[in-house]
Structures are given as C-alpha cells and as structure tokens.
Amino acid sequence: SKSPFKSNEALIAGNAALYGATSGKAFMSGIAAERFAVRNSGATAVAEGLGDHGCEYMTRGLVVVLGSVGQNFAAGMSGGIAYLMDLDTKMCNMQSIFLEVPDAEDSKILKATVQQHADLTGSEKAKELLENWEAALPRFTKVFPKEYKKALEMDAKKAAEPEKKPVQRQRVDSSLRSPSQADLEDTGRPSTVQSPQKKRGFHEYSRRAMPYRDNKDRTLDWEEIYASQPKKSQQWHSWMATQASRCMDCGTPTCHSPNQGGGGCPLGNRIPTWNQLVSEGEWKRALERLLDTNNFPEFTGTTCPAPCEEACVLGINEKPVAIKSIELAIIEYGYSKGWIKPHIPQVRTGRKVVIIGSGPAGLACAQQLNRAGHLVKVLERADRGGGLLMYGIPSMKLDKTEKVLRRLKLLAQEGIEFKYNTEVGKDVTLGELCQNNDAVVLATGATRWRDMRNTPGRGLKNIVQAMEFLSATQKANLDAEVGLTKRSANAFELHGKRVVVIGGGDTAVDCVGTAVRMGAKSVLQFSRRDVAPKERPDHTPWPCWADTFRVDYAQAEVQALHGRDPREYLVSTKAFKASTQDPNAVGAVVAVQLSKTGESSAQVEYPVDMVILAMGFTGPDNDVDPKGILQRDAHSNFKAPYGDYQSEGSPWKGLFVAGDCRRGASLVVTAIAEGRDVANRVDTFLMGESSLPRAAPLAANPTFYQIPRKGDAQPGLVQRFTGRRRSTVKPQVSEAYERGLLVEPVRLDEPEGEEIAAQAAAAPQAPAAPVAEAAPVKQASKLPAETVASTPASASAIVRAEAVTPTWLAAGFGGLVVLNAVLVVALMAKSKK
C-alpha cells in the first residue's frame, strides 16, 4: 500500500550528508537535515528541503533544492551553483553570493536535473514541476558565488583579448608628473564595477566620492553643489557598492572614534558596519545601523568636513574610503524608499522639557528626549527652525526645503512642539522656564562674533558681520520661494561690487560662495595664515586632521569665474578707508603683507565696496542670560562639565547646557553628538536612569577620566583626571586642525591630589579661583559600571590607588616573611652539618 505521508515533507537524510563530497550524484526524495553538502567540491545533489547551514564553504558542484532551506545557506560559498525553489532571501548568507534569475541555459540544466531526479526517485514534487515547467521556472533562484562569477568573467575577458607582448613600464618620479599624469595609477583601477569584491576591494578599486556640479554652472543657481541623482540606476548602486567595498574592515577602526588630533567621528558612527551592508546591497539594514548613532545623516552627509575620512586606515598610504558620500547615499536612499517615518513614542512620562535653540544640538536632544516619552518643546527666536542649519549655512551647501524643512516636519509629526519668534530673555525669562518645566536645555550656539572694533574706520557703512550677511541672504531667498516679495531692511545688494572677506574658516568660504552668486564683480579672501603644505605635515600625523592645502567649493568657483584663487595669505588688516563717492561708506581696506616670521611690509590698499568679517565666534551672546546669572568659562562659554552638562553655579537644578554655547564654535557633527549625550543626562535626571545611548567618548579617551572614589555623590558624572602631567610644548597647529577636537584640552602641570587638599585646608573659605589658577577640584563622581568595565588596562597606570591595606593583613604578611626567613636559616645550618 502507498505510504500516507508525503516524501517532500519527511526527513530522509541526517546532519552533514555529503560533507566534503568530491564527485558523483545523489537524489533524495525528502528533506536533508543541517549542514548538507558542506565543503562540496564536485558532487551533484538534489533534495526537497534543507536544514540550516546548507552548502557552507562549497567550492564546486551543483545543488538543487525543491523546497525551503534553513538559515545561513551558502555561508563562505566560493564555487559551484545552487538552485533554490521559493527562496526566502533572509535564509541566505549574502556575504559571498549573488542571487540571480535563471536564464535559458540555467533552465536547460535545471530541467534535466529535476527530470533525472523524478525518474530515479519517483518524486511527486518533481513530477508536478515538470508538468508545467514554464510556470515552475520563475519559482527558482540561482545562487551564484561572487568569487566564482569573478573568475568566469576574468577567463572570458582573457579569452577575448589578443595576446600582447609585455611592455616594460618606466617608473616616473611623482614630483615630475604633469596634472594629466598625476592620477595614472588610479586610471588602472576602476571606481565602479558590477560585482565588487569586498575582501580585496581596497586594493583593487579607486576612490570616487560624490562629485560636484561644474564650477561655473553651479554659480547660476542656489541649488546644492552636489551632482546627486534623485532616481538611482543600477550603475549608481554598483558605484556605491564598489566604494563601500574599499573599506578594509580594520581590526581597530580609527574612523569611528574621535581622537585628540581632530580626526575620527565624534558620533561614534559604526562606519565599517554600514559599509559592509552597502557592499552587500542591504540598504535598509545599513540605514538602521546609521540611525543608531546619528539622528540627522542628511546634515552631516553634506556639511561635515569628514574627520572620519582623515582617520581612515586606508588613508595612510592612499585615498581614504568615501565615507561621507556613502553616508549621504544611505539616508537619501532611505527617504526615496519611504523608510524614514516619524516614530511616535507609545508612552508619555508627563515630564516637560524645554530646549532653547533649534540648531543641530537642540534638535538631536529634542528627538532623543521625545523618544524617551517626555513632552518636549523647542523655542527658537528666528521665524524658522534649524538655527545654524537654516540661516547660517547657505542653500548651495545644505538644501533648506529638501533636507532641513523635511526633517523639521518629521520631528513635529513625532510629537515635538516648535515655537518660533520666541526670544528667551525678552519674551520669556530663563528663570520662568526653569520653574515651570522639569528640565531646560540651553543649546543656543556660539553666536557672539569676533569684531575689529579698534580698527580705524570700523564704523563705516558696508562693513558687516558674516552671520548678518548670510542670515539676511538666506532669509530673502527662502521668503522669495514661498511668495513673500517684501524686501527686508537688512537685504544686501552685491551686483557689480568688489567684496573682501576677512577670515579663513568655513564661514568665510560660505560668504565667498554667496557673494559670487549675488553677482559680485570680484571677491578676495584675507587670511593671516601662510599657505598650508600639500603633503601631511609632521605636526598633524595620521589619524589627526591633516593641516594640508585644500580648495573648497567657493574658492574653486572663483578660480573658474575670475581665473585666480580668491585667497590672499599672510595679510593683516590695519584700517578701513572711506569711499571718495560716499564718505560714510567703506572704499578701501588698508592691509600689510606679513612675512613668515611675522614682520610687516609696506601697506597696500585694496579697493572695496563691501567688507564681510568672518573671523569666528567667542561664545554665546547675553540675550538668554542678560543679568549674568550663569557662570562662564575663560572663553565666555556657559560653564558646564563635559559629560554631565548641568550648568555650574546655576540657581536652577534642572538647567543643562550643550553644543557650541558650552564648548565653543565647532562642527555640526560635534553638536549632534553633544545633543545626544545631554539627552541621556536629562533623562537620567528626570527618571533616575536612562536607556538612551551616550555619545561621550569615555572609552576612546580613558586618560581624561579616573576611577570614582567611595562615597562620591551624583553618579554618572564624567570627571577629568587630576594627577600631574609632564609639561610638553604644544605644537603650532591651525584652526582647521583644532576645529574637530571633541574633548576639552588638558591643562598641563595640574597639581596632585595632595597639593589640592593642602590648598583647600589652608583656605577653606576662599572663593573659587579662576580657571587659569590651580583651584580645588571637585571629587570625581561614580562612573557607570559599563564605563569602568570598558576602561583599558593601560589606563590603570594613571589611576591613583585609594584602597587602604587592613592592619591584620599587613601583620599576617609580616609574620609569614619572618617565618620564611627562620626556615631558610635552619635549612642552611642543617645542610652544613
């Protein structure tokens, strides 16, 4: 009689069947268990279902599965072919294989194999498939190992090429190469291939980052300078996969941890992880890993100078991985696929938090606290949200509609309340906010700019600050886009005018690019620095931020339009002269050329119609705290300890400070990092504990911290190490080198703990000393257990031991020493006898 069960539903072979098979054929009318055909190197096998780990490390042969497979199928598979029916792609290990649709040749091989299986085993499953083969074929997926496919392509390429005699290549000194020869080595390595190999990608592929639009063409509009593609083709996917395959998957990835030299990612982005996922085509998983550590990749992917690339291991001897381009590609692809959606918390705690400022630090903090279930309100004194992102960075560098407003809309949908045109200190006081809410976070940014008040002629018209110029221009452009045609009183007209920008940072570059788009006749940029070297100097070694010569987007535009680099190096401004046509307006800048030793040459007059001052910032303004209640540090920033962020000396316990208003002007990525980190501290303050991730790089910089002592209060604080350090000469570095510094600088020759205690005992009632003096340092508070556990062993050398040896233990140890000596003497005397 016929068996009641179906063969394709029954287990017919146990674990490790056909392990290491080298040849022959096996047809199984049933299911094979785990590790089927592992290390198969030439056998043909057919089964009607598999357990986990099928075809691991398979190198040759053919496997056909007429049913489902278990997890981790084809892990390490480097050769042979497999055909799987009704495949769930989640069951495959995609690291070493491609999944393809069978072609006509595959159809012939597959049908012949299934026919033979039906003839030899009488499989009902095989007969059903053969009865309507045209309908059954689309149910199959071809598993093609990447290494095998690459080998076949190389063989086909070699067969098609005619034989060539070897040519002896002459080695050319790199210093003698012309610009057309400079990239000769890169031309031999592709930047885009259809099936990139991750294992040797860094060796086989060249770098190709997100390109810019043509230098002249992009000055005709206010659109982003990047040549991005809104609709991605397969070539785009191949390009991104190839660039991600250049990631070396280092044992110690220096790219995703900040270092003391300004290199590395302040957010701790898991760069090797999402590079691996992009190379495998796992875009959604790559997006998830990116959003684990970065709230706004669309901001950092456009505005960030990429300190992670400066710390890339591949950058030691060639061009680094295009991390910034891949990051932007991941987030924008996620938006295009509809994967970025508002995440509304399921439960609300009822705790009210107000965040003052809607810049990158404020927005990151708001999103994190909203995810924790708190009621978050963001106050912004401007008429639009985004702070620096909206009005401080021009549209050609960061699109306001497609990026900033899009993100603000998502945050509002998540439940965050935004209140614009509200100035703290004028419309509402800081004290009122602290009294009426459970916590308040100051994230106002560093808005107080440096000026040239003592320079003769500073009071003349048409000498403006960079932020006034950029904010007014951006507001006018945005108002025009929404139909507001009323001209602002602060609008600037630069058409046909001569412009001088004083300053050498990113803000100065943005002013140059804005002036060019506004039709300036000429644009010059003054810098007190000498021109930077083209090669990485000794004082900024890898993985630091390299203090090298760079050409930014605006400088390339001026070069294309006017035939010269706009920068004038070693220039010191001495005075501003009035115009002959209007004695109240500026007409010339009087400057001197400095030598490398600092000596001045003869004065030079530069004719000018507009001067833009872009010399950096000196901390937050006084609008939030007009009475000066809050303490400030030596740089006029609001004083709050790094890693704790509670305002020092504040009469309100729930007041926190984060971002540029605490640490000084820095990068957007650093502000996001502090916004994420302060959210953890606020959540802990409100709830006693927090599940929000930290962003303070405790493990990356262990020498800045110490093990807590017993009895320390306020757990979770991050304290600086207070032991004496050897005084060293600080190397002369540029602002570009220091601007990525995440942690606060270490004071040299700090007093020992005993000296601090002696000072405190001698003057117990003395007021707090200035920052520059040796003041009593508060006791270090308890660090989280995971922080202590993660401290490397090397840090133990600088941690002072506070444990006291018990008296009984000391006495017992001494007695053992004496007894041991007596025994030694007795044995020696006995040996002499």
C-alpha positions in Angstrom: 0.0 0.0 0.0 1.0 3.6 -0.6 2.7 5.5 2.3 0.3 8.0 4.0 2.9 10.8 4.2 4.4 13.0 1.5 8.1 12.3 0.8 8.8 16.0 0.4 7.7 16.7 3.9 9.7 13.9 5.6 13.3 13.9 6.7 15.3 11.4 4.7 19.0 12.4 5.5 20.6 13.3 8.7 23.1 16.0 9.6 26.3 16.6 7.4 25.1 14.5 4.5 27.5 14.8 1.5 30.1 16.6 3.7 33.2 17.0 1.6 31.8 15.2 -1.4 34.1 15.3 -4.4 32.1 13.7 -7.2 29.1 11.6 -8.1 25.3 12.3 -7.9 22.8 12.0 -5.1 19.0 12.3 -5.4 16.9 12.5 -2.2 13.1 12.4 -2.3 12.8 14.1 1.0 14.4 16.7 3.3 18.1 16.7 4.3 19.0 17.9 7.8 21.6 20.5 8.7 25.0 21.1 7.0 24.0 19.4 3.8 26.8 19.4 1.1 29.2 21.4 3.3 32.6 21.7 1.5 31.1 20.0 -1.6 33.8 20.1 -4.2 32.2 18.4 -7.2 29.1 16.4 -6.4 25.6 16.9 -7.9 22.8 16.7 -5.3 19.0 17.1 -5.3 16.9 17.3 -2.1 13.4 18.5 -1.4 14.3 20.7 1.6 17.4 21.6 3.8 18.1 22.4 7.4 20.5 25.2 8.5 23.9 25.9 7.1 23.4 24.2 3.8 26.3 24.4 1.2 28.7 26.1 3.6 32.2 26.6 2.0 31.1 24.8 -1.2 33.7 25.1 -3.9 32.4 23.1 -6.9 29.4 21.0 -7.9 25.6 21.5 -8.3 22.9 21.5 -5.7 19.1 21.7 -6.4 16.6 22.2 -3.6 12.9 21.7 -4.3 11.8 23.2 -1.1 12.7 25.6 1.7 16.2 26.0 3.2 17.3 26.8 6.7 19.3 29.7 8.0 22.8 30.7 6.9 22.6 29.0 3.5 25.8 29.4 1.3 28.0 30.9 4.0 31.5 31.1 2.6 30.4 29.5 -0.7 33.1 30.3 -3.3 32.3 27.9 -6.2 29.6 25.7 -7.7 26.0 26.6 -8.4 22.8 26.1 -6.4 19.2 26.4 -7.5 16.6 27.1 -4.7 12.8 27.0 -5.1 10.6 29.5 -3.3 13.5 31.1 -1.6 13.2 33.3 1.4 16.3 35.5 0.9 16.6 36.1 4.7 17.8 32.5 4.9 20.9 33.2 2.8 24.2 34.5 3.9 24.7 37.2 1.3 28.3 38.0 2.1 29.8 35.7 -0.6 26.9 35.1 -3.1 24.7 36.8 -5.7 21.0 35.8 -6.1 20.0 35.8 -9.8 17.1 34.8 -12.0 17.9 31.7 -14.0 18.5 32.3 -17.7 17.8 30.0 -20.7 21.0 28.0 -20.2 20.2 27.6 -16.5 16.7 26.4 -17.4 18.1 23.6 -19.5 20.5 22.4 -16.8 17.8 22.7 -14.1 15.1 20.9 -16.0 17.4 18.0 -16.9 18.5 17.6 -13.3 14.9 17.7 -12.0 13.9 15.2 -14.7 16.6 12.8 -13.6 15.5 13.2 -10.0 11.9 12.3 -10.9 13.0 9.3 -13.0 15.3 7.8 -10.3 13.2 8.6 -7.1 9.7 8.8 -8.4 9.3 12.1 -6.6 5.8 13.5 -6.8 7.2 17.0 -6.2 9.5 16.8 -9.2 6.7 15.4 -11.5 4.4 18.3 -10.5 7.0 20.8 -11.5 7.8 19.1 -14.8 4.2 19.0 -15.8 4.1 22.8 -16.1 7.8 23.7 -16.3 7.2 27.2 -17.7 5.2 28.1 -14.6 7.6 26.4 -12.3 10.8 28.0 -13.6 10.2 31.6 -12.1 10.0 30.0 -8.6 13.7 29.1 -8.8 16.6 31.4 -7.7 20.1 30.9 -8.9 22.8 31.1 -6.1 26.0 32.3 -7.8 29.2 32.7 -5.6 30.9 36.1 -6.1 34.4 34.6 -6.4 33.2 32.0 -9.0 31.5 34.7 -11.1 34.5 36.9 -11.0 36.8 34.1 -12.1 34.5 33.3 -15.0 34.4 36.9 -16.1 38.2 37.2 -16.0 38.5 34.0 -18.0 36.1 35.3 -20.6 37.9 38.6 -20.8 41.3 36.9 -21.3 39.9 34.7 -24.0 38.6 37.7 -25.9 41.8 39.7 -25.7 44.6 39.1 -28.3 48.0 38.2 -26.9 50.2 41.2 -26.1 53.9 41.3 -25.6 54.8 42.5 -22.1 55.8 46.2 -22.0 58.5 47.5 -19.7 56.9 50.4 -17.8 59.3 53.2 -16.8 58.9 54.5 -13.3 58.2 58.2 -13.2 59.1 60.3 -10.2 55.8 61.6 -8.8 57.2 65.1 -8.4 57.8 65.3 -12.1 54.3 64.2 -13.2 52.1 66.6 -15.0 48.5 67.1 -13.8 47.3 64.7 -16.5 49.7 62.1 -15.3 49.0 62.5 -11.6 46.2 60.0 -11.5 47.8 57.5 -13.8 47.8 54.9 -11.0 44.1 55.4 -10.3 43.2 55.0 -14.0 44.4 51.4 -13.8 41.9 50.7 -11.0 38.2 51.1 -11.6 36.0 53.1 -9.3 32.8 51.2 -10.3 32.3 47.6 -11.1 29.2 45.5 -11.5 30.1 42.9 -8.8 32.7 44.3 -6.4 34.6 42.0 -4.1 34.9 43.2 -0.5 37.8 41.1 0.5 40.4 42.9 -1.7 38.3 46.0 -2.6 40.7 48.5 -1.0 43.5 47.1 -3.2 41.5 46.7 -6.5 39.3 49.8 -6.6 40.0 53.5 -6.6 38.2 56.2 -4.7 35.3 58.2 -6.3 33.4 60.4 -3.9 30.1 62.3 -4.6 31.0 64.7 -7.4 30.3 68.4 -7.5 28.5 70.1 -10.4 30.5 72.1 -12.8 32.2 75.1 -11.1 30.7 77.7 -13.4 27.3 76.1 -13.9 26.5 75.8 -10.2 27.0 79.6 -9.6 24.0 80.2 -11.8 21.6 79.0 -9.0 21.2 78.3 -5.3 20.8 74.6 -5.7 23.2 72.2 -3.9 26.6 71.9 -5.3 26.5 68.1 -5.3 25.7 66.2 -8.5 23.3 63.8 -6.8 20.8 61.6 -8.7 17.2 61.7 -7.4 16.4 58.4 -9.3 19.0 55.8 -8.8 20.0 53.5 -11.6 21.8 50.1 -11.3 25.0 51.9 -12.2 24.6 54.1 -9.1 24.1 51.0 -6.9 27.3 49.5 -8.4 29.2 52.7 -7.7 28.2 52.8 -4.1 28.8 49.1 -3.6 32.3 49.4 -5.1 33.2 52.4 -2.9 31.9 50.6 0.2 33.9 47.6 -0.7 37.1 49.7 -0.3 36.5 49.6 3.5 39.2 47.4 4.9 37.1 46.2 7.9 40.0 47.1 10.2 40.5 45.3 13.5 40.7 48.8 15.1 38.6 51.1 13.0 40.0 54.6 13.9 37.4 56.3 11.7 34.5 55.9 14.1 36.2 57.1 17.3 37.3 60.7 17.9 40.9 61.3 18.6 42.9 64.2 20.2 44.0 65.4 16.8 40.6 66.2 15.4 40.2 63.0 13.4 37.5 60.3 13.7 33.8 60.6 14.1 32.5 62.4 17.2 29.3 60.5 17.0 30.9 57.1 17.0 29.2 56.1 13.8 29.6 52.3 13.0 31.2 53.1 9.7 32.7 49.6 8.8 29.3 48.0 9.6 27.2 50.0 7.2 30.0 49.9 4.6 29.7 46.1 4.7 25.9 46.2 4.4 26.0 48.6 1.5 28.5 46.4 -0.3 26.1 43.6 0.1 23.1 45.6 -1.1 21.5 45.6 2.4 20.5 49.3 2.2 17.7 49.1 4.8 19.9 47.4 7.4 22.7 49.9 6.6 20.2 52.7 7.3 19.2 51.2 10.6 22.9 51.0 11.7 23.5 54.6 10.6 20.5 55.9 12.5 21.6 54.0 15.6 24.2 56.7 16.2 23.3 59.7 14.0 19.9 61.5 14.2 20.5 63.5 11.1 22.8 61.9 8.5 21.4 64.2 5.8 23.0 67.2 7.6 26.4 65.6 8.3 26.5 64.0 4.9 26.6 67.4 3.3 28.1 69.9 5.8 30.6 67.8 7.7 34.3 68.1 6.7 34.5 64.3 7.2 37.1 63.9 10.1 36.3 60.2 9.8 38.0 60.1 6.4 41.1 61.8 7.9 41.4 58.9 10.4 40.7 56.1 7.8 43.4 53.4 7.9 43.4 53.3 4.1 44.3 57.0 4.1 47.7 56.2 5.5 49.1 55.4 2.0 46.4 56.3 -0.4 43.0 58.0 -0.7 40.6 57.1 2.1 37.2 55.4 1.8 34.5 57.8 0.6 32.6 57.6 3.9 30.8 60.9 3.7 29.4 60.1 0.2 28.2 56.6 1.4 26.6 58.1 4.5 24.6 60.6 2.4 23.7 57.9 -0.1 22.3 55.7 2.6 20.0 58.4 4.1 18.8 59.8 0.8 18.1 56.3 -0.5 16.1 55.6 2.7 14.0 58.7 2.1 13.4 57.7 -1.5 12.1 54.3 -0.5 9.8 55.7 2.2 11.8 54.1 5.1 12.2 57.3 7.1 9.0 57.7 9.1 8.1 59.5 12.3 8.4 57.4 15.4 5.8 58.5 17.9 6.5 57.2 21.5 3.9 54.7 22.8 4.0 56.0 26.4 4.4 59.5 27.7 6.2 60.2 31.1 4.4 63.6 31.6 7.8 65.3 32.3 8.1 68.6 30.5 11.4 69.6 28.9 12.2 72.9 27.1 15.1 73.2 24.7 16.3 76.7 23.8 17.6 76.7 20.3 16.7 74.6 17.3 20.2 74.0 15.9 21.8 70.6 15.5 22.4 70.1 19.2 18.9 71.2 20.2 17.2 69.1 17.5 19.2 66.0 18.4 18.5 66.4 22.1 14.8 67.0 21.4 14.4 63.9 19.3 16.2 61.7 21.8 14.1 63.0 24.8 10.9 62.7 22.8 11.8 59.1 22.1 12.1 58.6 25.8 8.5 59.7 26.2 9.0 63.2 27.6 7.0 66.3 26.5 9.5 68.3 24.5 9.1 71.9 23.4 11.7 73.7 21.3 12.0 77.5 21.4 13.5 79.4 18.5 13.9 83.2 18.2 14.0 83.1 14.4 10.9 82.7 12.2 12.1 79.3 11.0 13.6 76.3 12.8 17.0 74.8 12.3 19.2 77.6 13.7 22.6 77.4 12.1 21.3 74.8 9.6 18.6 77.2 8.3 20.3 80.6 8.2 24.0 80.0 9.0 24.8 77.5 6.2 23.9 78.7 2.6 21.4 76.7 0.5 24.0 75.5 -2.0 25.7 73.7 0.8 22.6 72.4 2.6 19.2 72.4 0.9 16.6 74.0 3.1 13.5 72.5 1.6 14.7 69.0 0.8 16.7 68.5 3.9 16.1 70.9 6.8 12.4 71.6 6.5 11.8 67.9 5.7 13.4 66.9 8.9 11.6 69.6 11.0 8.3 68.3 9.6 9.2 64.8 10.7 10.1 65.9 14.2 6.8 67.8 14.5 5.0 64.7 13.5 6.8 62.7 16.2 5.2 65.0 18.8 7.9 67.7 19.4 6.4 71.2 19.7 8.1 74.0 18.0 7.6 77.7 19.0 9.2 80.2 16.7 9.7 84.0 17.1 10.2 83.4 20.8 13.3 85.0 22.3 14.3 83.9 25.8 15.3 86.9 27.9 12.8 89.1 26.1 9.5 87.2 25.6 10.1 84.8 28.5 12.9 84.7 31.1 15.2 81.7 31.7 14.0 81.6 35.3 10.4 81.2 34.3 11.2 78.4 32.0 13.2 76.5 34.7 10.4 77.0 37.3 7.6 75.9 35.0 9.3 72.8 33.5 11.1 69.7 34.8 14.2 70.4 32.8 15.6 73.1 30.5 18.4 72.6 27.9 20.5 75.6 26.6 21.5 74.9 23.0 21.7 78.4 21.7 25.0 78.0 19.8 28.0 80.4 19.8 26.5 83.5 18.3 28.9 86.2 19.6 31.2 87.0 16.7 34.7 88.5 16.8 34.9 92.1 15.7 37.5 94.7 14.7 36.2 97.5 16.9 39.6 99.1 17.5 40.5 99.1 13.8 40.3 102.7 12.3 37.3 103.1 10.0 35.3 100.2 11.5 32.2 102.4 11.9 31.9 102.9 8.1 28.9 101.5 6.3 29.1 98.3 4.3 31.3 96.6 6.8 29.1 93.7 8.0 29.4 90.5 10.1 29.3 87.2 8.2 26.3 85.8 10.1 24.3 89.0 9.4 25.2 88.7 5.7 24.4 85.0 5.4 21.2 85.1 7.5 19.7 88.0 5.6 20.6 86.5 2.3 19.2 83.1 3.2 16.0 84.6 4.6 15.5 86.7 1.5 15.9 83.6 -0.8 13.5 81.5 1.4 10.9 84.2 1.6 11.0 84.6 -2.2 10.4 80.8 -2.6 7.2 81.0 -0.6 6.0 84.2 -2.3 7.0 86.8 0.2 8.2 89.6 -2.1 8.5 92.3 0.6 12.2 93.3 0.7 13.9 93.1 4.1 15.6 96.1 5.5 18.8 94.1 6.0 19.0 92.7 2.5 22.3 93.2 0.7 23.0 94.1 -2.9 26.3 93.0 -4.3 25.8 93.0 -8.1 28.9 94.5 -9.7 30.6 95.3 -6.4 34.1 94.4 -5.1 34.0 92.3 -2.0 36.6 91.4 0.6 36.0 88.6 3.1 38.3 88.7 6.2 38.7 85.2 7.7 39.9 81.7 6.7 37.3 79.3 8.0 34.2 77.6 6.7 32.1 80.6 7.4 34.4 82.8 5.2 34.2 80.2 2.4 30.3 80.3 2.6 30.5 84.1 2.3 32.7 83.9 -0.8 30.3 81.5 -2.4 27.3 83.6 -1.5 28.9 86.8 -2.9 29.7 85.0 -6.2 26.1 84.0 -6.6 24.9 87.5 -5.8 26.9 88.8 -8.8 30.0 90.3 -7.1 32.5 91.8 -9.6 35.4 90.5 -7.6 35.9 88.6 -4.3 39.0 88.4 -2.2 39.5 86.3 1.0 42.1 87.5 3.5 43.9 85.0 5.8 46.6 85.7 8.4 47.9 82.2 7.8 50.6 81.1 5.3 49.6 78.7 2.6 49.3 75.2 4.0 51.6 72.4 2.7 50.3 70.0 0.1 51.6 66.9 2.0 50.6 66.0 5.5 53.0 67.8 7.9 54.7 66.2 10.9 52.7 68.1 13.5 49.4 66.6 12.2 50.2 62.9 11.6 47.6 60.3 10.8 45.0 59.9 12.2 44.8 63.6 13.0 43.0 66.2 10.9 45.7 66.9 8.3 46.7 70.5 8.1 47.1 70.5 4.3 46.3 72.8 1.4 42.7 72.4 0.4 40.5 74.1 -2.2 36.9 74.4 -1.0 33.8 74.7 -3.3 33.6 78.5 -3.3 37.3 79.0 -4.0 37.1 76.7 -7.0 34.1 78.7 -8.3 36.1 82.0 -8.1 39.0 80.3 -9.8 36.7 79.2 -12.6 35.0 82.6 -13.0 37.9 85.1 -12.4 40.9 83.0 -13.2 42.5 83.1 -9.7 42.3 81.7 -6.2 40.5 84.3 -4.1 42.8 83.8 -1.1 45.4 86.3 0.0 47.8 84.7 2.5 49.7 86.4 5.4 47.5 89.5 5.2 46.8 91.7 8.3 44.1 94.4 8.1 45.2 97.7 9.6 42.4 100.1 8.7 39.3 100.8 6.6 39.3 103.9 4.4 36.2 105.9 3.4 35.0 105.9 -0.2 35.6 109.0 -2.3 32.0 108.9 -3.5 30.4 108.4 -0.1 32.5 109.4 2.9 30.2 107.3 5.2 30.9 104.1 3.3 34.0 101.9 3.1 36.0 102.4 -0.1 39.3 100.5 0.6 40.9 98.1 3.0 44.4 99.0 4.2 46.5 95.9 4.9 50.1 94.8 5.2 51.7 91.6 3.9 53.3 89.6 6.7 56.4 87.6 6.4 56.7 84.0 7.8 58.5 85.5 10.8 55.6 87.9 11.4 57.3 91.1 10.2 55.2 93.6 8.2 55.9 95.0 4.8 54.6 98.2 3.2 50.9 98.9 3.4 48.6 98.0 0.5 45.2 99.5 -0.3 42.6 97.1 -1.7 39.6 98.9 -3.3 36.4 97.5 -2.0 32.6 98.2 -1.9 31.7 95.6 0.8 33.7 94.0 3.7 32.5 90.9 5.4 34.0 89.9 8.7 34.2 86.1 9.2 36.7 85.8 12.0 35.0 83.2 14.1 33.0 83.3 17.3 33.6 83.9 21.0 30.8 82.0 22.7 27.0 82.7 23.2 25.5 86.1 23.4 23.9 87.7 26.5 20.3 87.6 25.3 19.4 84.4 27.2 21.1 85.5 30.4 21.1 89.3 30.4 21.8 89.5 34.2 24.8 87.3 34.0 23.5 84.7 36.5 25.1 81.7 34.8 28.9 81.1 35.1 31.1 81.3 32.1 34.5 79.8 31.3 37.6 81.6 30.1 36.3 81.6 26.6 32.9 83.1 27.5 31.0 79.8 27.0 28.4 78.7 29.5 30.2 76.7 32.2 29.1 73.0 32.4 31.3 69.9 32.9 31.7 67.8 29.8 29.7 64.6 30.1 27.4 66.0 32.8 26.3 69.2 31.2 24.5 70.6 34.3 25.1 74.4 34.4 27.6 75.3 37.1 26.6 77.9 39.6 23.0 77.9 38.3 20.2 78.6 40.9 18.1 76.1 38.9 19.0 72.4 39.3 17.4 71.2 36.1 19.3 73.5 33.7 21.6 71.8 31.2 24.0 73.3 28.6 25.1 71.5 25.4 26.5 72.3 22.0 28.5 75.3 20.8 27.3 77.5 23.7 29.1 75.2 26.1 32.2 74.2 24.2 32.6 76.9 21.6 32.0 77.0 17.9 32.6 73.6 16.3 31.2 71.2 13.7 27.6 70.2 13.1 28.5 66.6 13.8 30.0 67.5 17.2 26.9 69.5 18.1 24.7 66.5 17.3 27.0 64.3 19.5 26.6 66.6 22.5 22.8 66.9 21.8 22.5 63.1 22.0 24.7 62.9 25.1 22.9 65.6 27.1 19.6 63.9 26.4 20.9 60.9 28.3 21.8 63.1 31.3 18.5 64.9 31.2 16.6 61.6 31.0 18.6 60.2 34.0 18.0 63.4 35.9 14.2 63.1 35.4 13.8 59.3 35.7 16.7 58.1 37.8 18.1 56.0 34.9 18.1 56.1 31.1 18.1 53.7 28.2 19.2 56.5 25.8 22.7 55.9 24.3 25.7 58.0 25.4 27.9 59.8 22.9 30.7 61.0 25.2 33.8 59.1 24.1 34.8 57.7 27.5 36.4 54.5 26.1 38.2 56.5 23.3 39.9 58.9 25.8 40.4 57.0 29.0 43.3 59.2 30.2 40.9 62.0 30.8 39.0 60.2 33.5 39.6 58.4 36.7 38.0 55.6 38.7 35.5 57.0 41.2 36.3 57.0 44.9 34.0 55.6 47.6 31.3 57.9 48.8 31.2 60.1 45.7 27.7 61.6 45.1 25.8 62.2 41.9 26.6 59.0 39.9 27.2 59.3 36.2 29.4 62.3 36.2 32.5 62.4 33.9 35.5 63.9 35.7 38.8 64.9 34.4 41.9 63.2 35.7 43.6 65.4 38.3 47.1 63.9 38.5 50.2 65.8 37.5 51.2 65.6 33.9 54.5 66.3 32.3 54.7 69.7 30.6 55.1 69.4 26.9 55.4 72.1 24.2 52.1 72.3 22.3 52.8 72.1 18.5 51.7 75.0 16.5 48.5 74.0 14.6 45.9 75.6 12.5 42.3 76.3 13.3 41.4 73.6 10.7 43.3 71.1 12.8 41.7 72.1 16.1 38.2 72.6 15.0 37.4 68.8 15.1 38.6 68.4 18.7 35.8 66.8 20.6 37.2 66.5 24.1 38.3 69.5 26.1 42.1 70.3 26.2 44.2 69.0 29.1 45.8 71.6 31.3 49.4 70.9 31.9 51.1 70.6 35.3 47.9 70.2 37.2 48.5 69.8 40.9 48.5 66.4 42.6 45.6 65.5 44.8 47.7 66.1 48.0 48.5 69.6 46.9 44.8 70.3 46.2 43.9 69.0 49.7 46.6 71.2 51.2 45.3 74.3 49.4 41.8 73.5 50.4 42.8 73.1 54.1 44.8 76.4 54.1 42.0 78.4 52.7 38.7 76.6 53.3 36.6 79.7 52.9 38.3 81.1 49.8 36.2 81.8 46.8 36.5 79.7 43.6 39.7 80.5 41.8 39.8 81.5 38.1 40.2 78.7 35.5 43.8 79.5 34.8 44.8 79.1 38.5 45.2 75.8 40.5 41.7 75.7 42.0 40.3 72.9 44.3 38.8 70.2 42.1 35.6 68.5 43.0 35.7 64.8 43.8 35.2 62.6 40.8 31.7 61.1 40.8 30.9 57.5 40.2 31.0 56.4 36.6 28.5 54.0 35.2 29.5 50.4 35.6 29.8 49.8 31.9 32.2 52.7 31.6 34.5 51.4 34.3 34.4 47.9 32.8 35.4 49.3 29.4 38.4 51.3 30.7 41.5 49.7 29.1 44.2 48.2 31.2 46.6 50.9 30.1 44.6 53.5 31.9 45.4 51.8 35.2 48.9 53.3 35.2 47.5 56.8 35.7 44.7 55.9 38.2 45.7 56.6 41.8 45.1 53.8 44.2 42.8 54.8 47.1 42.4 51.5 48.9 43.9 51.1 52.4 45.5 47.8 53.3 43.9 46.4 56.5 46.2 46.2 59.6 45.6 42.5 60.3 46.5 41.7 56.7 49.8 43.6 57.0 50.7 41.9 60.3 49.9 38.5 58.9 52.0 39.1 55.8 55.0 40.3 58.0 54.7 37.2 60.2 55.0 35.0 57.1 58.1 36.8 55.9 59.8 36.3 59.3 58.8 32.6 59.5 60.1 32.1 56.0 63.5 33.6 57.0 63.8 31.4 60.1 63.1 28.3 57.9 65.7 29.3 55.4 68.4 29.8 58.1 67.5 26.4 59.7 67.8 24.6 56.4 71.2 26.2 55.6 72.5 25.2 59.1 71.4 21.6 58.6 73.0 21.4 55.2 76.4 22.5 56.7 76.2 19.6 59.2 
